């Protein structure tokens, strides 16, 4: 008798190091006592950034194709995690895809069609900040698709992802799980913060009242699309710093890589002194 496939809920428990159940509905996500300090976070992130650069070089060297999907509720920390991943690597290798709402033309296409052109070619790592799973989440909950369309997507998605994996794509799917209290705190913090107001759209405000509907949609999504070839990995994200470190560490563990061959670099001596900027060009005012 074959070994039973490990579910997203089981992986969430293992990844979190907690014996509690994966948070659902109004239950807060369990977290480790005390938040990680900024000093410890920077120290660990520096190590991970070095490894991400090694991975980047290996992906290019070997022509690997990597696709990472990030899903989760508004305010779960997807954007911050993606920024942490891409902070020290090349945007030519690590590409972030965050598609806007579909146009009328795109609405008339096969549902997955607008995502396909963004999938990775050899030597690329593509990160989807929300993905084709919009149909299983926001579109289903907010009524942008019919229930029949949502259920049809859930049946087809595993086959679509099977095609990706069979074509050589390394596919990783992450769900960031935030508690109701922490989500409320983060969204409230966007209301009057001039740096964050763009993150709080009218749709976010409407979605805020539909917690239980999103929980059910998430559970249905896990039940239908958590497969052996494209499993879901759940990261508890009430502590943003821990979540980022845990996700990057896990991501690195799922893509086999080595330090590629690299010649030692030594800067040559300059033959002439550096020339000063011509006084005829405009200089940026030095206000600081």
C-alpha angles and dihedrals in degrees: 000000000000123000113266114251114253109243129225089251092056092047090050089055093049095044093050095047088227128126091212127104123263107273117260135173113344098348116114118236111253113243138189115267112267127009120263114262122248090242094053091043093053091047094052094040091053089057092048092048090056089053092047090056090051089050091049091053091047093049090053093042093052099032094239122174115218127180123186122190121199119195134165143116123300108285094020092124103256095136095047092049092050090050090051090052096047100038097099104024135083118275087213090066101027106052121185117210118196107162122200124229111302120266121236089261092051091049088060093053130086103286099246093042097097092052097050098074089058096055115116126272122201112307096020138113112200120195118198114207090203116345145185085322088081085093091059093046128023096014092051097042097043095043100248090132134028122259088246091056092048093050091045090053092051090054095047100040096077090053091048090051091046088059090051093050093045089053090059101265116144100220122196123180121196129188115195110211116206126179122242092247095050093045090052091050093050096046092047088053090060095057098080102015108106090205093056108032090102088063093063110072127175087254090056090054092051092046091052091074094052101070096135093045090054090047091055092045090051093050092048089050092052092047094053104032106033097105137163092250096043111022126178120243117202120208121190105228109183086109101051095194095052091045093053093048092046095048096046091046091050093046090053090050092054098054113062110224143157135197103275121225110279131180118231110256124220121177113234122229116267114247096210134026116263113269120236119242114271111259090227094071123084116259124211109248111253101227095156 
